[in-house]
């Protein structure tokens, strides 16, 4: 359930934790950012997980490495994999273990190639109405290694992929390069207000984090305001809304009717 702001309610997260504890599912399938938010609320409210699923399949939107690691810190010993697919084809690839944005393609059911930086997909399953060389808007580099099809730096759709500081993978590298890696758990940019939101679990390093990202995003001009939000036992608000697709660039895919 969602509240009036589009956030998950505590009641719904308590129910999800109860279902996991009581039904003990081997596999959980969900959307990445929803399970990230579930993890935040479990952390904030000290909800008790007495059982951890063996596997988790997350697909349909983008996660930073820090978000992924935060989910793993809550769902301990769970094999969490990101998967990739489209509405037209269903799931066709899965994250390679220990490779955040690299996926191995199920090449027995499809063939994937590149047109510029976009993925082109041919599915082998549709024999009566085949879709051949279907150009998606998803970004990733296709490589062919040992007779396997690998998609590297697969991030899905990103309108700002060609802008260095707004490219998802580049942002992920910036976060990972910060020396106190486990402090930051999420990162959002609002281009309407020019505010960068950085979510942390420890405010000890706020000054260092602000200085670090200021040197990157405000090197030539003071365009962006760096705003650090904390997720702890007292406060853990969210900028995202969970009735829609979430990306690191807030409102990136809003459509005006």
N, C-alpha and C positions, 0 to 999 in steps of 0.2 A: 504494500500500500504506500501511496505517496501523500505528502502533505500539500498544503496550498502553494508552497514554493517549489514543488517538484522534487523534494528530497524524500528519501526513504524514512518511514516512521520507525521509531524504536520498537513499537508493537510488532511490526512486520519482521524486523530483524530478530527479535526474541523468538518469534514463531519459526523462522528459518533455522535458528540454532537448535530449537527443540526438535524440529523434524530431522535434522542431521544426527543429533544425539540419539533419538529414539529409533529411527528407521535404518541408520547406519548404511547409507548408500555407498556402493563401491565407486561409482562415478557421479560427478556433478557436472552438468552442462549449463553454462550461463553466459551473460555478457560481461566482458572484462571490467568495465568501470562500475557496473553495479556490484560485482563481488569485491572490488576495491573499496567501495563505500560501505558494504557490509562489514568488511574487515576493520575499517575505521571505527564504526559504531560498536563492534565487538570490543575493540581496544579501549574506546572511551568509557564504556559502561561495564568493563570487566566481566563480560558475559562468558560463561564457562562452556567450553567445548570438551565433552567427555569422549568424543569419537571424531576421528579425522578421516575424510574420504581418502581412498587410495589414489584416485586420479581426479583431475579437474580439467575440463575442456572449455576454454574461453575463446569466444570469437565474436566478431562484428564491429569492434572498435579498437582503438590504439591504447596501449599501455607503455609508459616509460619503464625502464629497468627498475627504478626506485619503487614504482607502484607494484610491479611484479614481485619484487623482493619483500615488500611490506605484506602482501597477501601471503607469501610463503612463511613469513614470520608468525602469522596468525594460524594458518592451516599447516601445521608442522608435519613433516614427513609425507606430504601429499605431492604426488607427481603432477605438477601443473603445466599444461601445455596450451599454447595459443594455436588456434587453427584458422585456416583461411578458406573462404568460399564466396560464392556469389548467389544471388537470388535465382539466376538462370541455371546454375550448375550444381548448387549445393556445395558441400565441403570437398575441396580438392587438394589440400595441402596442410601439413602440420609442422609446427615449430620443431627445429632440431634441438635436442637437449643441449643446454649451455650455450646456445646461439640465439640471442634475444630476437633478432629480426631476420633470421635465416630459416627458410621452410623447405621441406622436401615434398615434392609433388607426387601425388598418387598417379604415376604415369601409366598405370594400366587402364585408367578411365579417362585420361585427358592428356593433351599436349599443350605446353605453355611456351610462348616466345615473346620477344620484345618488339614493340614499335616505339622507337625513341626510348622514353623511360617508363612507358606504360605496358601493362601486361595484355597479351593477346592469347585467347584460350580457345581450343577446339576440344569439345567433349565427345568421347567415343560411345557414350551410352544412348544418345538420342538418334536412333536409326530411322524412325519414321519422319522426324522433323529435325534434322541435324542443324546445329549451330556451329559454323565453321569460321575460325579465325575471328572470334568475337573480341573487339577492342573494348577493354574496360578502361575506367579512369584510375585504376589502382597503380600505385608506384612501386616498382621493384626491379631489380636487375636479374635477368635469367642467365644461369650458367649451367653447363652440361658437364658433369663430373662422374666418371666411372659408370657411364650409362644411366645416370640418375639426373633428374631435372631439379635444380636447386634455385629457389628465388631468394636472392640476398637483399637485405635492407627493405624488406616488404613492410610497408606502412599503410597500405590502403590509399584512400583519397587524401590529398593534401594540396589545397589551392595555392599554397605558398611554398611549394617544394623547391623552387628555384631561388628562393631568398635564403641566404645562408643562416641567419639567426632565427628564421621561422621554420626551417626544415626540421622535421621531427627527430631524425637521427642525429643531426648536429646538436640539437638541444639536449638530447639524451647524453651525448658525449660530454657536453658542458657540465651537466649534473654529475656524471660519473667522475669527472676530473676534479671535482671539489674534494678536498682532502678528507673532509668528514662525511663520507658518502652516506652513511646510514642515518644521518640526521634529516635529510630531505626525503620526503615521500611522495611529493607531487609538484607539478609546475603547470601554470596556466597563463596565457597571455590574452588580454582583452584589447584588441586594436581599436575599439570604439572609444575607450577611455585612456588607452596607453598605460594601463596598469599591468604589471607582472606580479602574479600571485605565486608565492612559493610556500608550500605547506611543509612544516617541520614537526618533529616530535620532541625536540629539545631546543629551547630558545637561547641556550648558552652561546651559540655561534651566530646569532643574528647579524651582528656587525660584520663579521667576516663574510657571511653569505651575501649581504647587501653590497659590500665593497667588491666582491668577486664578480657579481652579475652587473654591477654598474660599469665596471671596466670593459665589459663586453657589449652591453646594450646602450650605454651612454658614453661611448668612447669619444664621439665627435659632437654629440648634442645631448642635452638632458631631456630626451624625448619621453623616456619611460620612468614611471614611478615604481620602485620595487617595494612590494608590500608582503610582509611575512606573516603568515597565519599559523597558529599552533594547533596541533591535534593532541590533546591530552585528556586526563580524566575529568577536566572541568569544561573544556570547550573543544569542539571539533566541527566547525561549520563547513559547508561546501559551496563552491561557486557553480558546480555543475547541476543540471537538472536531469532527472533520470526517466523522464518520459520522452526522451529523444536521444539521438546519437551524440556522444561526447568526444571532443578532440582537444588537443592542447591549445588550439586557437579558439577562444570562446566565440560562439555564433558563426563559426566558419562556414557552416552549411545551412544557415537559416534561409528559408525561402519566403518570399513575399507573395501572398496570394492576390 
